Amino acid sequence: MTSLIAHAALVAAEGSLITHIRRHAELISQAGNRIPDDWKYESSFHMLLALSRRFTPAPHPKGMIGMPEGACYSNSAQYARDHQDQGLAYAEGFALTAEDGCYVPHAWTVRPDGTVLDPTWDDDPRRAYIGIPVADTSLWPFDGRGIVHDFHRNLPLLRDGLPENALADLGRPLSTDAPQ
């Protein structure tokens, strides 16, 4: 019964994150800003809706020491690189904090089973993670600036999309009705 309640809470938290991302995409679309017709995505929110997956929080390995707060992008890229032998991939998008229910741009690592290993935050099971799992290590942001939330990295992705084979097939789909 406890597992069923935890699953329902996770699905609700994920739904809240998806709604947050979708609202921002809709506001951008309604603002009437024109992008060139040949661009792949109207905004980073549109890209997130098209490419993101759901990830399940999971306990940290015994003895794992958290990395510096405020450096989630480089923490996650570094941790994924250091643990590639375990099949970890870098992921970036939004997370829902457990403490105060805020939607935060964030990065984490993903295990092959689609569970989160967050090297920056603790492993509170009340968190939710929605984001893009990136398999291409050349895209991982070791400088701390992110992929989705950094203008200079994001702009070519909005225009051209992600390179072929850049996405990792990890996590669970958002839904079949997520607008592009």
C-alpha positions in Angstrom: 0.0 0.0 0.0 2.8 2.4 0.8 4.4 1.8 -2.6 1.1 2.6 -4.3 0.8 5.8 -2.4 4.4 6.8 -3.2 3.8 6.0 -6.9 0.6 8.1 -6.9 2.5 11.0 -5.3 5.3 10.7 -7.9 2.9 10.7 -10.8 1.2 13.8 -9.3 4.5 15.6 -8.9 5.6 14.7 -12.4 2.2 16.0 -13.7 2.8 19.3 -11.9 6.2 19.7 -13.5 4.8 18.8 -17.0 2.0 21.4 -16.5 4.6 24.0 -15.5 6.7 23.3 -18.6 3.6 23.2 -20.8 2.3 26.6 -19.4 5.6 28.3 -20.3 5.5 26.8 -23.8 1.9 28.1 -24.3 2.8 31.6 -23.0 5.7 31.8 -25.4 3.6 30.7 -28.3 0.8 33.2 -27.3 3.4 36.0 -27.1 3.6 36.1 -30.9 7.4 36.2 -31.1 8.4 34.9 -34.5 11.2 32.4 -35.0 12.4 31.4 -38.4 10.1 28.7 -40.0 13.0 26.3 -40.3 13.8 26.2 -36.6 13.1 22.8 -34.9 11.7 24.3 -31.6 10.1 27.5 -30.6 11.7 27.6 -27.2 13.5 25.4 -24.6 10.1 24.6 -23.1 8.9 23.3 -26.5 12.1 21.3 -26.8 11.6 19.9 -23.3 8.0 18.8 -24.1 9.2 17.1 -27.3 12.2 15.3 -25.9 11.9 14.9 -22.1 11.3 11.8 -20.1 10.1 11.1 -16.5 12.7 9.8 -14.1 12.1 8.0 -10.7 14.0 9.2 -7.6 16.0 6.4 -6.0 18.3 6.1 -2.9 21.9 7.1 -3.3 24.6 4.4 -3.1 25.9 3.8 0.4 28.7 6.3 1.2 27.9 8.7 -1.6 29.0 12.2 -0.7 27.1 15.1 -2.2 28.8 17.5 -4.6 28.7 21.3 -4.3 25.2 23.0 -4.3 24.6 25.4 -7.1 26.8 23.4 -9.6 24.3 20.7 -10.7 25.3 20.9 -14.4 29.0 20.3 -13.9 28.4 18.0 -10.9 26.1 15.8 -13.0 28.4 15.8 -16.1 31.4 15.0 -14.0 29.7 12.3 -12.0 28.3 10.6 -15.1 31.7 10.7 -16.7 33.4 9.3 -13.6 30.8 6.4 -13.5 30.3 5.6 -17.1 31.2 2.0 -16.3 27.8 1.9 -14.4 26.0 3.2 -17.5 25.1 6.6 -16.1 23.9 9.3 -18.5 23.6 13.1 -18.0 20.1 14.5 -17.9 18.8 18.1 -17.7 15.4 19.8 -17.3 13.4 20.6 -14.3 13.1 19.1 -10.9 10.5 19.7 -8.2 12.1 20.3 -4.9 10.8 18.3 -2.0 11.2 21.0 0.7 9.1 23.8 -0.8 7.6 22.4 -4.1 9.5 24.8 -6.4 10.2 24.1 -10.0 13.9 24.4 -10.5 16.1 24.2 -13.7 18.3 21.3 -12.7 20.7 18.5 -13.9 21.2 14.9 -12.6 22.4 11.6 -13.7 20.3 8.6 -14.8 20.9 5.0 -14.2 20.2 2.4 -17.0 16.9 1.5 -15.2 15.7 5.1 -15.5 16.2 6.0 -11.8 17.8 9.2 -10.7 21.2 9.5 -9.1 21.5 13.1 -8.2 25.0 14.0 -7.2 24.0 17.5 -6.0 20.9 17.0 -3.9 20.0 14.4 -1.4 17.8 11.4 -2.4 14.5 12.6 -1.0 11.8 10.4 -2.7 9.3 13.3 -2.8 11.3 14.9 -5.7 10.3 14.7 -9.3 12.5 14.9 -12.4 11.5 15.7 -16.0 14.2 16.2 -18.5 16.3 15.3 -21.5 18.7 12.3 -21.1 21.8 13.0 -23.1 24.0 10.1 -24.3 26.4 12.2 -26.3 29.2 13.0 -23.9 30.5 15.8 -26.1 27.3 17.8 -25.1 27.7 17.3 -21.4 28.4 20.7 -19.7 31.6 20.3 -17.6 31.8 24.1 -17.4 28.6 24.4 -15.3 26.5 26.3 -17.8 24.0 23.6 -18.7 22.5 22.6 -22.1 18.8 23.5 -22.0 19.1 26.5 -19.8 22.2 28.2 -21.3 21.5 30.5 -24.2 24.7 29.9 -26.2 24.3 26.1 -26.0 20.6 26.1 -26.4 20.3 28.4 -29.5 21.8 25.9 -32.0 19.7 23.1 -30.4 16.5 25.1 -30.9 17.4 25.9 -34.5 18.7 22.4 -35.5 17.6 20.0 -32.9 19.9 17.6 -31.1 22.5 15.7 -33.1 21.6 12.2 -34.2 22.0 9.6 -31.4 22.5 12.4 -28.8 19.5 11.2 -26.7 19.7 8.3 -24.3 16.7 5.9 -24.3 16.2 6.2 -20.5 13.3 7.0 -18.3 9.6 7.0 -19.1 7.8 9.0 -21.8 6.0 12.2 -20.7 2.8 11.1 -22.6 1.6 10.7 -26.1 -0.1 14.0 -26.1 2.9 16.3 -25.4 2.9 19.1 -28.1 6.0 19.6 -30.2 
